[in-house]
Amino acid sequence: MESATDRRRHIGAIARRIALSLAVIFTALLVLIPLAERLVIGEPVWPPLHFPIPVLIHGTVVDLRLMPIPAIIAWLAWLVIRINAKPEHRAAKPVRVLVALFVTLLLLVESVISALPFFAVERMHVLAPTSPNGCTIIATYSSALWSSNGDFLIVPRGHMVPRSTDAGWTHRDGSANDPFGDPTWTVTWNGDDATLVPNDTYLVSTYRTPVHCE
């Protein structure tokens, strides 16, 4: 008959395996998802470590730049479970512990670095309407102390990953207001080309438009 000690040891071993498996899966996704995104939009994938790009899902922008957090939680959970286990129940695998500590530290650094553009690009707006072919325009908004500007991104039909363009906008008077806070922009499509015109062309200017959607 299994004793209470053996039962606790068995449960602890299962918990460690689950935490380690989740940590490895989340870490692998952090590498594979950005690679897949860049392959889709035709950007270089080497070196293989990139930050995830926000994606468009059913008309809503989903930011993936905080993806390292689940991986960090899983690695820390595995370390805590292992540390709390009794010495006689711990597997003598110091290399695995060192790898876990290194990966956790690396993910923490990556989270801080990826959070910087997360706070710099304060908002991402999906502009309407879409093109007759289903292409979507996304406008980014970022602000400094007394100014604001942004870029126009495109998401072709059937895709989720935004693609960068050379087009963008800026405030003429240095205002930090978000011109996309209300639907004051006019988006007019001529085939695959989008002309973007703000209602107040004196305060807000665009450059390198119309935006072409492939």
Backbone as ProteinMPNN parsed JSONL, in Angstrom:
{"seq_chain_A": "MESATDRRRHIGAIARRIALSLAVIFTALLVLIPLAERLVIGEPVWPPLHFPIPVLIHGTVVDLRLMPIPAIIAWLAWLVIRINAKPEHRAAKPVRVLVALFVTLLLLVESVISALPFFAVERMHVLAPTSPNGCTIIATYSSALWSSNGDFLIVPRGHMVPRSTDAGWTHRDGSANDPFGDPTWTVTWNGDDATLVPNDTYLVSTYRTPVHCE", "coords_chain_A": {"N_chain_A": [[0.842, -1.196, 0.0], [0.511, 2.227, -0.816], [2.284, 4.748, 0.84], [1.714, 7.881, 2.667], [3.884, 9.552, 2.337], [5.1, 8.564, 0.01], [3.037, 9.135, -1.732], [2.949, 11.953, -1.706], [5.479, 12.454, -2.76], [5.141, 11.386, -5.298], [3.131, 13.059, -6.338], [4.516, 15.486, -6.269], [6.544, 14.956, -8.132], [5.039, 14.716, -10.473], [4.007, 17.322, -10.637], [6.372, 18.773, -11.03], [7.156, 17.793, -13.535], [5.024, 18.68, -15.131], [5.227, 21.493, -14.842], [7.803, 21.901, -15.909], [7.425, 20.975, -18.522], [5.508, 22.824, -19.502], [7.051, 25.142, -19.305], [9.08, 24.665, -21.195], [7.521, 24.453, -23.527], [6.277, 27.031, -23.713], [8.585, 28.599, -23.951], [9.616, 27.644, -26.358], [7.584, 28.493, -28.078], [8.0, 31.223, -27.968], [10.178, 31.507, -29.589], [9.425, 30.288, -32.011], [6.982, 31.485, -32.892], [7.57, 34.309, -33.522], [9.407, 33.751, -35.609], [7.754, 32.481, -37.494], [5.994, 34.599, -38.026], [7.692, 36.448, -39.309], [8.5, 35.008, -41.521], [6.086, 34.923, -42.881], [5.63, 37.616, -43.592], [7.847, 38.12, -45.049], [10.27, 39.053, -43.956], [13.727, 39.137, -42.782], [14.822, 36.27, -40.952], [16.992, 35.659, -39.487], [19.251, 36.81, -37.024], [17.717, 34.133, -35.04], [16.231, 35.048, -32.83], [13.644, 37.045, -32.066], [11.33, 39.707, -31.276], [7.858, 39.165, -30.622], [5.301, 40.165, -32.964], [2.512, 42.385, -32.884], [-0.74, 41.084, -33.694], [-3.558, 40.87, -35.953], [-6.707, 39.895, -35.183], [-9.798, 38.932, -36.099], [-10.515, 41.633, -36.566], [-9.482, 42.901, -34.332], [-6.682, 44.173, -32.632], [-4.167, 42.242, -31.291], [-1.783, 42.214, -28.887], [1.321, 40.689, -28.667], [3.618, 41.052, -27.266], [4.04, 40.633, -24.601], [4.38, 37.996, -24.217], [6.586, 36.573, -23.013], [5.959, 36.381, -20.285], [4.2, 34.155, -19.419], [6.048, 32.05, -19.826], [8.1, 32.734, -18.046], [6.733, 32.502, -15.604], [6.198, 29.747, -15.611], [8.81, 28.615, -15.58], [9.745, 29.643, -13.109], [7.883, 28.452, -11.416], [8.58, 25.755, -11.691], [11.158, 25.818, -10.577], [10.568, 26.617, -7.93], [8.94, 24.499, -7.03], [10.785, 22.443, -7.174], [12.765, 23.305, -5.372], [11.344, 23.29, -2.991], [10.954, 20.628, -2.593], [11.838, 17.715, -0.689], [15.26, 17.041, 0.2], [16.043, 14.361, -0.317], [14.314, 13.689, -2.281], [14.918, 15.076, -4.5], [16.124, 15.221, -7.793], [19.448, 14.695, -8.789], [20.442, 16.924, -10.668], [22.095, 19.336, -11.46], [22.744, 20.817, -13.725], [20.372, 21.158, -15.121], [19.017, 22.865, -13.397], [20.663, 25.132, -13.502], [20.345, 25.805, -16.193], [17.615, 26.43, -16.182], [17.603, 28.682, -14.488], [19.184, 30.427, -16.023], [17.645, 30.693, -18.389], [15.312, 31.808, -17.319], [16.287, 34.271, -16.354], [17.116, 35.369, -18.793], [14.646, 35.588, -20.105], [13.397, 37.433, -18.444], [14.951, 39.72, -18.935], [14.367, 40.004, -21.657], [11.641, 40.541, -21.478], [11.62, 43.061, -20.27], [12.932, 44.58, -22.234], [11.224, 44.209, -24.446], [8.998, 45.413, -23.429], [9.492, 48.106, -23.57], [9.057, 49.21, -26.285], [6.385, 48.564, -26.179], [5.247, 50.381, -24.408], [5.986, 52.682, -25.689], [4.672, 52.727, -28.217], [1.672, 53.652, -27.842], [-0.949, 53.211, -28.626], [-2.883, 51.305, -30.993], [-4.734, 51.601, -33.848], [-7.443, 50.314, -35.675], [-8.367, 51.096, -38.837], [-11.299, 52.039, -40.61], [-13.067, 52.092, -43.741], [-12.328, 48.63, -44.715], [-10.46, 47.511, -47.616], [-11.912, 46.757, -50.893], [-10.836, 44.276, -51.452], [-10.378, 43.264, -48.985], [-8.262, 44.247, -47.446], [-6.701, 45.67, -44.575], [-6.096, 48.696, -42.806], [-3.882, 49.75, -40.315], [-3.297, 52.133, -37.855], [-0.677, 53.425, -35.997], [-0.06, 54.964, -32.83], [2.056, 57.078, -31.136], [3.556, 58.922, -28.506], [5.56, 61.666, -27.438], [7.06, 64.049, -25.249], [5.896, 66.598, -25.997], [4.723, 66.054, -28.437], [3.409, 64.004, -31.1], [3.142, 61.104, -33.169], [2.987, 58.637, -35.811], [2.72, 55.447, -37.553], [1.53, 53.897, -40.587], [0.23, 50.736, -41.001], [-0.247, 47.703, -42.876], [-2.58, 45.043, -43.363], [-2.996, 42.408, -45.24], [-5.744, 40.677, -46.835], [-6.791, 37.65, -45.329], [-4.555, 37.393, -43.778], [-2.804, 37.802, -40.63], [-0.663, 39.128, -39.558], [0.62, 42.338, -39.263], [2.081, 44.439, -41.783], [4.833, 46.559, -42.337], [4.93, 49.917, -43.651], [6.058, 52.722, -45.656], [4.616, 54.89, -45.032], [3.096, 57.407, -42.923], [2.108, 59.542, -40.166], [1.99, 62.811, -38.612], [1.86, 65.32, -36.014], [1.442, 68.709, -36.696], [1.658, 70.879, -34.962], [2.973, 69.989, -32.739], [1.344, 68.748, -30.906], [0.197, 66.386, -28.447], [-2.086, 64.958, -28.641], [-4.289, 62.257, -29.477], [-5.117, 61.672, -32.679], [-6.707, 59.671, -33.604], [-8.546, 59.096, -31.745], [-11.228, 59.553, -32.091], [-13.507, 58.852, -34.792], [-12.294, 60.552, -37.026], [-10.934, 60.393, -39.327], [-10.705, 60.005, -42.854], [-10.92, 57.326, -44.954], [-10.228, 56.336, -48.09], [-10.576, 54.127, -50.717], [-8.916, 53.181, -53.667], [-8.929, 50.803, -55.632], [-6.238, 48.927, -54.713], [-5.047, 50.908, -53.286], [-4.91, 53.139, -50.603], [-6.15, 56.203, -49.577], [-5.544, 58.398, -47.018], [-7.011, 60.748, -45.055], [-6.989, 63.249, -42.674], [-9.533, 64.986, -40.797], [-8.82, 67.494, -39.855], [-6.597, 68.935, -41.517], [-4.786, 70.898, -41.068], [-3.6, 70.623, -38.557], [-2.735, 67.981, -38.492], [-0.617, 66.018, -40.438], [0.05, 63.871, -43.22], [2.35, 61.534, -44.707], [3.957, 60.132, -47.577], [1.73, 58.869, -48.705], [-0.79, 57.809, -51.106], [-1.436, 54.681, -49.32], [-0.253, 51.595, -50.287], [-1.653, 48.425, -50.64], [-0.664, 45.19, -50.811]], "CA_chain_A": [[0.0, 0.0, 0.0], [1.316, 3.433, -0.957], [2.259, 5.594, 2.025], [1.468, 9.302, 2.414], [5.139, 10.137, 1.849], [5.247, 8.189, -1.397], [2.012, 9.841, -2.504], [3.402, 13.336, -1.866], [6.612, 12.448, -3.679], [4.604, 11.132, -6.634], [2.455, 14.283, -6.778], [5.553, 16.485, -6.53], [7.221, 14.62, -9.39], [4.123, 15.064, -11.569], [3.955, 18.786, -10.72], [7.625, 19.238, -11.637], [7.139, 17.472, -14.968], [4.065, 19.569, -15.797], [5.801, 22.842, -14.888], [8.927, 21.909, -16.846], [6.884, 20.837, -19.88], [4.921, 24.113, -19.879], [8.132, 26.106, -19.487], [9.735, 24.378, -22.479], [6.574, 24.767, -24.607], [6.15, 28.489, -23.826], [9.85, 29.134, -24.451], [9.698, 27.302, -27.781], [6.661, 29.369, -28.801], [8.616, 32.544, -28.059], [11.113, 31.48, -30.713], [8.788, 29.851, -33.253], [5.95, 32.415, -33.368], [8.18, 35.412, -34.284], [9.972, 33.241, -36.858], [6.646, 32.277, -38.433], [5.496, 35.914, -38.433], [8.614, 37.066, -40.257], [8.43, 34.247, -42.764], [4.852, 35.303, -43.568], [5.725, 38.96, -44.165], [9.035, 38.195, -45.883], [11.394, 39.721, -43.312], [14.799, 38.201, -42.408], [14.565, 35.531, -39.715], [18.253, 35.416, -38.794], [19.275, 35.74, -36.021], [16.374, 33.586, -34.81], [15.555, 35.605, -31.662], [12.944, 38.286, -32.378], [10.169, 39.972, -30.448], [6.6, 38.933, -31.344], [4.638, 41.312, -33.563], [1.06, 42.361, -32.667], [-1.477, 40.475, -34.798], [-4.952, 41.29, -36.12], [-7.595, 38.735, -35.1], [-11.204, 39.337, -36.19], [-10.635, 43.079, -36.477], [-8.937, 43.399, -33.07], [-5.235, 44.037, -32.52], [-3.741, 41.482, -30.113], [-0.357, 42.45, -28.687], [1.983, 39.478, -28.175], [4.94, 41.376, -26.745], [4.161, 40.195, -23.211], [4.397, 36.532, -24.208], [7.552, 35.933, -22.099], [5.474, 36.257, -18.906], [3.839, 32.765, -19.074], [7.248, 31.213, -19.747], [8.78, 33.061, -16.784], [5.957, 31.904, -14.506], [6.374, 28.29, -15.634], [10.165, 28.289, -15.109], [9.815, 29.921, -11.673], [7.099, 27.425, -10.723], [9.383, 24.524, -11.641], [12.235, 26.014, -9.608], [10.004, 26.64, -6.576], [8.523, 23.136, -6.685], [11.982, 21.626, -6.965], [13.439, 23.75, -4.151], [10.535, 22.899, -1.834], [10.98, 19.175, -2.404], [12.824, 17.258, 0.278], [16.537, 16.739, -0.468], [16.137, 12.985, -0.8], [13.411, 13.51, -3.416], [15.381, 15.888, -5.624], [17.045, 14.573, -8.724], [20.747, 15.38, -8.808], [20.646, 17.44, -12.017], [22.375, 20.774, -11.314], [22.775, 21.483, -15.036], [18.996, 21.545, -15.439], [18.698, 24.038, -12.577], [21.401, 26.266, -14.058], [19.682, 26.179, -17.448], [16.353, 27.084, -15.833], [17.918, 30.016, -13.982], [19.665, 31.243, -17.141], [16.52, 30.997, -19.281], [14.424, 32.733, -16.613], [16.923, 35.59, -16.375], [17.068, 35.85, -20.173], [13.271, 35.98, -20.392], [13.128, 38.67, -17.714], [15.575, 40.806, -19.699], [13.595, 40.166, -22.888], [10.369, 41.177, -21.141], [11.865, 44.49, -20.047], [13.251, 45.206, -23.523], [10.029, 44.216, -25.292], [7.997, 46.309, -22.842], [9.797, 49.491, -23.923], [8.207, 49.633, -27.405], [4.977, 48.394, -25.803], [4.8, 51.633, -23.818], [6.228, 53.766, -26.643], [3.502, 52.711, -29.088], [0.631, 53.613, -26.83], [-2.212, 52.701, -29.153], [-2.946, 50.865, -32.384], [-6.124, 51.773, -34.275], [-7.865, 49.682, -36.923], [-9.13, 52.092, -39.582], [-12.369, 51.537, -41.472], [-13.389, 50.693, -44.064], [-11.307, 47.827, -45.375], [-10.511, 47.613, -49.071], [-12.789, 45.743, -51.506], [-10.157, 42.98, -51.407], [-10.248, 42.825, -47.601], [-7.051, 44.736, -46.795], [-6.973, 46.525, -43.424], [-5.07, 49.669, -42.437], [-3.715, 49.985, -38.883], [-2.53, 53.339, -37.548], [-0.065, 53.418, -34.668], [0.025, 56.273, -32.18], [3.058, 57.174, -30.076], [3.7, 60.31, -28.087], [6.695, 62.071, -26.624], [6.647, 65.054, -24.273], [4.969, 67.569, -26.567], [4.484, 65.733, -29.84], [2.918, 62.654, -31.361], [3.225, 60.68, -34.561], [2.715, 57.216, -35.947], [2.907, 54.805, -38.853], [0.413, 53.152, -41.148], [0.548, 49.345, -41.291], [-1.256, 47.029, -43.692], [-2.829, 43.622, -43.112], [-3.734, 41.882, -46.392], [-6.829, 39.73, -46.557], [-6.347, 36.299, -45.023], [-3.35, 37.436, -42.952], [-2.965, 38.368, -39.297], [0.533, 39.873, -39.163], [0.745, 43.62, -39.966], [3.309, 44.713, -42.523], [5.197, 47.972, -42.258], [4.966, 50.714, -44.876], [6.821, 53.965, -45.5], [3.667, 55.973, -44.778], [2.839, 57.718, -41.527], [1.469, 60.827, -39.88], [2.599, 63.572, -37.527], [1.186, 66.562, -35.649], [2.191, 69.886, -37.129], [1.852, 71.847, -33.884], [3.6, 69.367, -31.587], [0.35, 68.273, -29.953], [0.292, 64.977, -28.072], [-3.413, 64.357, -28.72], [-4.441, 61.116, -30.378], [-6.118, 62.034, -33.69], [-7.559, 58.519, -33.901], [-9.432, 58.869, -30.612], [-12.585, 59.519, -32.636], [-13.406, 58.54, -36.233], [-12.19, 61.79, -37.795], [-10.15, 60.147, -40.528], [-11.404, 59.5, -44.033], [-10.142, 56.323, -45.681], [-10.819, 56.128, -49.408], [-9.842, 53.103, -51.461], [-8.915, 53.152, -55.13], [-8.296, 49.509, -55.861], [-5.422, 48.512, -53.575], [-4.404, 52.093, -52.728], [-5.744, 53.822, -49.617], [-5.854, 57.597, -49.278], [-5.928, 58.674, -45.633], [-7.102, 62.198, -44.9], [-7.584, 63.695, -41.411], [-10.469, 66.101, -40.953], [-8.084, 68.731, -39.615], [-5.32, 68.81, -42.217], [-3.855, 71.935, -40.605], [-2.877, 70.146, -37.386], [-2.187, 66.642, -38.725], [-0.165, 65.817, -41.81], [0.467, 62.519, -43.584], [3.43, 61.504, -45.685], [4.107, 58.925, -48.391], [0.441, 58.249, -48.99], [-1.624, 56.73, -50.558], [-0.822, 53.446, -48.85], [-0.543, 50.485, -51.196], [-1.815, 47.129, -49.978], [-0.389, 44.131, -51.783]], "C_chain_A": [[0.879, 1.25, 0.0], [1.162, 4.316, 0.281], [2.003, 7.047, 1.633], [2.716, 9.979, 1.863], [5.349, 9.823, 0.378], [4.243, 8.928, -2.27], [2.427, 11.29, -2.748], [4.574, 13.423, -2.841], [6.135, 12.258, -5.116], [3.923, 12.384, -7.183], [3.475, 15.375, -7.105], [6.276, 16.237, -7.843], [6.347, 14.981, -10.585], [4.07, 16.579, -11.755], [5.215, 19.34, -11.367], [7.633, 18.972, -13.134], [6.191, 18.392, -15.728], [4.644, 20.973, -15.934], [6.942, 22.922, -15.886], [8.437, 21.802, -18.288], [6.284, 22.153, -20.363], [6.005, 25.154, -20.138], [8.816, 25.914, -20.839], [8.819, 24.757, -23.642], [6.469, 26.274, -24.809], [7.429, 29.112, -24.378], [10.013, 28.84, -25.938], [8.778, 28.194, -28.614], [7.235, 30.769, -28.964], [9.599, 32.634, -29.222], [10.376, 31.225, -32.023], [7.772, 30.855, -33.784], [6.558, 33.615, -34.092], [8.819, 34.956, -35.595], [8.882, 33.061, -37.907], [6.101, 33.611, -38.927], [6.395, 36.529, -39.493], [8.689, 36.301, -41.569], [7.206, 34.655, -43.574], [5.004, 36.647, -44.269], [7.021, 39.169, -44.945], [10.199, 38.95, -45.287], [12.461, 38.702, -42.924], [14.511, 37.544, -41.057], [15.853, 35.249, -38.949], [18.825, 36.728, -38.279], [17.877, 35.344, -35.576], [15.63, 34.168, -33.617], [14.97, 36.965, -32.008], [11.814, 38.468, -31.375], [8.906, 39.697, -31.252], [5.996, 40.242, -31.841], [3.151, 41.248, -33.214], [0.342, 41.817, -33.899], [-2.91, 40.984, -34.794], [-5.826, 40.045, -36.172], [-9.033, 39.235, -35.049], [-11.378, 40.836, -35.943], [-10.099, 43.697, -35.204], [-7.435, 43.154, -33.028], [-4.901, 43.346, -31.203], [-2.23, 41.622, -29.994], [0.281, 41.233, -28.031], [3.318, 39.772, -27.505], [5.118, 41.026, -25.274], [4.14, 38.672, -23.098], [5.444, 35.914, -23.286], [7.011, 35.68, -20.699], [5.028, 34.83, -18.57], [5.05, 31.846, -18.963], [8.002, 31.467, -18.445], [8.064, 32.409, -15.61], [6.177, 30.398, -14.449], [7.76, 27.893, -15.134], [10.295, 28.535, -13.606], [9.034, 28.878, -10.874], [7.89, 26.127, -10.612], [10.501, 24.649, -10.611], [11.714, 25.97, -8.174], [9.603, 25.239, -6.137], [9.741, 22.269, -6.387], [12.693, 22.004, -5.668], [12.682, 23.278, -2.91], [10.501, 21.391, -1.606], [12.054, 18.799, -1.393], [14.104, 16.841, -0.439], [16.603, 15.331, -1.028], [15.238, 12.729, -2.008], [13.857, 14.309, -4.64], [16.318, 15.083, -6.509], [18.334, 15.39, -8.788], [21.077, 15.821, -10.231], [20.899, 18.941, -11.941], [22.395, 21.514, -12.641], [21.381, 21.966, -15.414], [18.591, 22.791, -14.652], [19.399, 25.277, -13.125], [20.769, 26.746, -15.36], [18.382, 26.918, -17.16], [16.592, 28.504, -15.328], [18.361, 30.945, -15.11], [18.512, 31.651, -18.055], [15.568, 31.984, -18.622], [14.988, 34.145, -16.619], [16.869, 36.194, -17.774], [15.664, 36.326, -20.538], [12.888, 37.259, -19.659], [13.717, 39.871, -18.451], [14.789, 41.074, -20.978], [12.267, 40.862, -22.61], [10.538, 42.675, -20.945], [12.112, 45.197, -21.374], [12.012, 45.293, -24.401], [8.954, 45.124, -24.739], [8.25, 47.763, -23.213], [9.011, 49.948, -25.148], [6.727, 49.47, -27.11], [4.421, 49.686, -25.215], [5.027, 52.81, -24.761], [5.073, 53.866, -27.63], [2.284, 52.545, -28.188], [-0.668, 53.005, -27.348], [-2.026, 52.241, -30.596], [-4.413, 50.87, -32.783], [-6.356, 51.058, -35.604], [-8.779, 50.66, -37.643], [-10.147, 51.415, -40.491], [-12.623, 52.558, -42.579], [-12.17, 49.94, -44.584], [-11.454, 47.974, -46.882], [-11.497, 46.593, -49.633], [-12.175, 44.347, -51.487], [-9.91, 42.493, -49.985], [-8.989, 43.261, -46.897], [-7.424, 45.728, -45.694], [-5.79, 47.45, -43.169], [-5.069, 49.824, -40.917], [-2.849, 51.223, -38.705], [-1.972, 53.223, -36.137], [-0.003, 54.849, -34.141], [1.068, 56.202, -31.079], [3.269, 58.642, -29.762], [4.978, 60.492, -27.288], [6.199, 63.138, -25.65], [5.598, 66.002, -24.845], [4.718, 67.295, -28.043], [3.942, 64.319, -29.951], [3.02, 62.376, -32.849], [2.923, 59.191, -34.618], [2.94, 56.731, -37.36], [1.604, 54.161, -39.297], [0.902, 51.753, -41.525], [-0.567, 48.744, -42.132], [-1.361, 45.567, -43.278], [-3.636, 43.095, -44.294], [-4.796, 40.871, -45.967], [-6.267, 38.321, -46.344], [-5.092, 36.237, -44.18], [-3.68, 38.037, -41.591], [-1.816, 39.291, -38.916], [0.605, 41.184, -39.945], [2.097, 43.753, -40.657], [3.577, 46.209, -42.498], [5.15, 48.612, -43.638], [5.841, 51.938, -44.617], [5.92, 55.134, -45.118], [3.466, 56.18, -43.284], [2.18, 59.067, -41.384], [2.211, 61.514, -38.736], [1.757, 64.802, -37.238], [2.054, 67.74, -36.07], [2.543, 70.802, -35.958], [2.493, 71.243, -32.644], [2.622, 68.853, -30.553], [0.548, 66.793, -29.674], [-1.062, 64.292, -28.116], [-3.434, 63.223, -29.736], [-5.504, 61.453, -31.417], [-7.042, 60.884, -34.059], [-8.501, 58.202, -32.744], [-10.898, 58.875, -31.004], [-12.454, 59.335, -34.145], [-13.388, 59.798, -37.095], [-11.409, 61.603, -39.086], [-11.037, 59.612, -41.644], [-10.477, 58.56, -44.787], [-10.873, 56.028, -46.987], [-9.949, 55.166, -50.193], [-10.018, 53.295, -52.961], [-8.181, 51.888, -55.539], [-7.567, 49.067, -54.607], [-4.697, 49.683, -52.922], [-5.376, 52.828, -51.812], [-5.247, 55.246, -49.413], [-6.405, 57.916, -47.898], [-5.871, 60.175, -45.402], [-7.712, 62.517, -43.538], [-8.537, 64.852, -41.665], [-9.767, 67.439, -40.781], [-6.704, 68.603, -40.238], [-4.33, 69.888, -41.803], [-2.999, 71.419, -39.451], [-2.171, 68.816, -37.633], [-1.808, 66.507, -40.192], [0.242, 64.363, -42.012], [1.6, 62.609, -44.594], [3.493, 60.123, -46.332], [2.802, 58.144, -48.509], [0.087, 58.557, -50.442], [-0.822, 55.48, -50.188], [-1.237, 52.313, -49.779], [-0.595, 49.18, -50.413], [-1.656, 46.032, -51.016], [-1.401, 43.003, -51.66]], "O_chain_A": [[1.87, 1.321, 0.727], [0.045, 4.596, 0.716], [2.06, 7.412, 0.459], [2.622, 10.873, 1.022], [5.727, 10.693, -0.407], [4.548, 9.304, -3.402], [2.279, 11.803, -3.857], [4.653, 14.349, -3.648], [6.656, 12.884, -6.039], [4.108, 12.735, -8.349], [3.326, 16.099, -8.089], [6.586, 17.173, -8.579], [6.842, 15.49, -11.591], [4.085, 17.07, -12.884], [5.142, 20.274, -12.166], [8.064, 19.819, -13.917], [6.503, 18.835, -16.834], [4.569, 21.579, -17.003], [7.047, 23.896, -16.632], [8.973, 22.464, -19.177], [6.517, 22.559, -21.501], [5.9, 25.951, -21.069], [9.098, 26.885, -21.542], [9.282, 25.318, -24.635], [6.559, 26.755, -25.939], [7.371, 30.044, -25.18], [10.492, 29.687, -26.692], [9.136, 28.605, -29.717], [6.991, 31.43, -29.973], [9.822, 33.712, -29.773], [10.664, 31.867, -33.033], [7.695, 31.066, -34.994], [6.11, 33.93, -35.195], [8.782, 35.685, -36.586], [9.055, 33.44, -39.065], [5.78, 33.75, -40.107], [5.901, 37.078, -40.478], [8.921, 36.898, -42.621], [7.266, 34.729, -44.801], [4.561, 36.809, -45.407], [7.273, 40.264, -45.448], [11.046, 39.449, -46.029], [12.148, 37.524, -42.751], [14.016, 38.193, -40.136], [15.808, 34.66, -37.869], [18.881, 37.693, -39.041], [16.942, 36.132, -35.717], [14.473, 33.805, -33.405], [15.707, 37.927, -32.221], [11.393, 37.521, -30.712], [8.878, 39.968, -32.452], [6.16, 41.291, -31.218], [2.571, 40.162, -33.242], [0.772, 42.064, -35.026], [-3.414, 41.464, -33.779], [-5.707, 39.235, -37.091], [-9.441, 39.881, -34.083], [-12.271, 41.255, -35.207], [-10.243, 44.903, -35.003], [-6.968, 42.061, -33.35], [-5.3, 43.804, -30.132], [-1.486, 41.204, -30.882], [-0.158, 40.793, -26.968], [4.075, 38.848, -27.205], [6.229, 41.111, -24.75], [3.911, 38.124, -22.019], [5.219, 34.805, -22.8], [7.554, 34.838, -19.984], [5.431, 34.315, -17.528], [5.083, 30.963, -18.106], [8.487, 30.529, -17.812], [8.7, 31.832, -14.728], [6.326, 29.832, -13.366], [7.889, 26.949, -14.355], [10.892, 27.721, -12.901], [9.458, 28.467, -9.795], [7.878, 25.474, -9.568], [10.768, 23.711, -9.86], [12.336, 25.363, -7.303], [9.886, 24.832, -5.01], [9.725, 21.46, -5.459], [13.171, 21.131, -4.943], [13.291, 22.911, -1.904], [10.069, 20.929, -0.55], [13.063, 19.492, -1.264], [14.047, 16.343, -1.563], [17.161, 15.121, -2.106], [15.362, 11.705, -2.679], [13.234, 14.223, -5.699], [17.189, 14.359, -6.026], [18.305, 16.62, -8.834], [21.88, 15.189, -10.917], [20.034, 19.736, -12.308], [22.095, 22.707, -12.688], [21.225, 23.057, -15.962], [17.904, 23.667, -15.178], [18.798, 26.349, -13.204], [20.669, 27.949, -15.603], [18.075, 27.916, -17.812], [15.865, 29.426, -15.698], [17.964, 32.11, -15.153], [18.408, 32.812, -18.45], [15.067, 32.896, -19.279], [14.259, 35.107, -16.86], [16.607, 37.387, -17.929], [15.507, 37.35, -21.204], [12.138, 38.079, -20.19], [13.07, 40.91, -18.578], [14.568, 42.228, -21.346], [11.814, 41.679, -23.411], [9.709, 43.466, -21.394], [11.576, 46.278, -21.618], [11.766, 46.322, -25.031], [8.081, 45.569, -25.484], [7.326, 48.575, -23.179], [8.348, 50.983, -25.079], [5.897, 50.151, -27.712], [3.276, 50.053, -25.478], [4.342, 53.827, -24.653], [4.547, 54.955, -27.863], [1.918, 51.428, -27.821], [-1.401, 52.361, -26.597], [-1.145, 52.713, -31.315], [-5.24, 50.225, -32.14], [-5.563, 51.184, -36.538], [-9.84, 51.017, -37.131], [-9.886, 50.358, -41.065], [-12.418, 53.756, -42.378], [-11.124, 50.53, -44.857], [-12.456, 48.499, -47.366], [-11.882, 45.659, -48.929], [-12.895, 43.349, -51.505], [-9.308, 41.439, -49.784], [-8.657, 42.712, -45.846], [-8.345, 46.528, -45.856], [-4.633, 47.049, -43.298], [-6.121, 50.006, -40.304], [-1.795, 51.348, -39.328], [-2.713, 52.953, -35.191], [0.094, 55.808, -34.905], [0.977, 55.359, -30.187], [3.174, 59.498, -30.641], [5.417, 59.598, -26.564], [5.029, 63.124, -25.267], [4.536, 66.19, -24.252], [4.521, 68.231, -28.817], [4.013, 63.538, -29.003], [2.99, 63.288, -33.675], [2.638, 58.564, -33.598], [3.302, 57.501, -38.25], [0.702, 53.915, -38.496], [1.868, 51.605, -42.275], [-1.701, 49.222, -42.103], [-0.374, 44.938, -42.895], [-4.847, 43.313, -44.35], [-4.737, 40.297, -44.88], [-5.389, 37.867, -47.078], [-4.601, 35.146, -43.888], [-4.705, 38.698, -41.423], [-1.973, 40.146, -38.044], [0.648, 41.154, -41.175], [3.114, 43.249, -40.179], [2.66, 47.02, -42.622], [5.308, 47.941, -44.658], [6.305, 52.158, -43.498], [6.403, 56.246, -44.904], [3.641, 55.26, -42.485], [1.744, 59.665, -42.368], [2.961, 60.881, -37.994], [1.025, 65.278, -38.106], [3.259, 67.754, -35.823], [3.601, 71.431, -35.957], [2.559, 71.898, -31.604], [3.021, 68.548, -29.429], [1.002, 66.039, -30.534], [-1.182, 63.15, -27.671], [-2.695, 63.232, -30.72], [-6.686, 61.516, -31.077], [-8.045, 61.084, -34.745], [-9.176, 57.172, -32.751], [-11.725, 58.268, -30.324], [-11.404, 59.629, -34.716], [-14.349, 60.081, -37.811], [-11.241, 62.55, -39.854], [-11.988, 58.867, -41.405], [-9.386, 58.948, -45.205], [-11.999, 55.531, -46.981], [-8.74, 55.361, -50.32], [-11.121, 53.537, -53.451], [-6.97, 51.899, -55.764], [-8.184, 48.855, -53.563], [-3.818, 49.471, -52.087], [-6.515, 53.106, -52.189], [-4.074, 55.469, -49.114], [-7.593, 57.725, -47.638], [-4.817, 60.797, -45.536], [-8.838, 62.104, -43.262], [-8.373, 65.606, -42.624], [-10.08, 68.405, -41.477], [-5.75, 68.21, -39.567], [-3.151, 69.806, -42.15], [-1.812, 71.735, -39.367], [-1.122, 68.553, -37.044], [-2.592, 66.845, -41.079], [0.719, 63.708, -41.086], [1.783, 63.634, -45.252], [3.14, 59.107, -45.733], [2.784, 56.916, -48.422], [0.634, 59.518, -50.984], [0.291, 55.256, -50.666], [-2.424, 52.101, -50.026], [0.302, 48.873, -49.628], [-2.419, 45.955, -51.979], [-1.325, 42.023, -52.401]]}, "name": "protein", "num_of_chains": 1, "seq": "MESATDRRRHIGAIARRIALSLAVIFTALLVLIPLAERLVIGEPVWPPLHFPIPVLIHGTVVDLRLMPIPAIIAWLAWLVIRINAKPEHRAAKPVRVLVALFVTLLLLVESVISALPFFAVERMHVLAPTSPNGCTIIATYSSALWSSNGDFLIVPRGHMVPRSTDAGWTHRDGSANDPFGDPTWTVTWNGDDATLVPNDTYLVSTYRTPVHCE"}
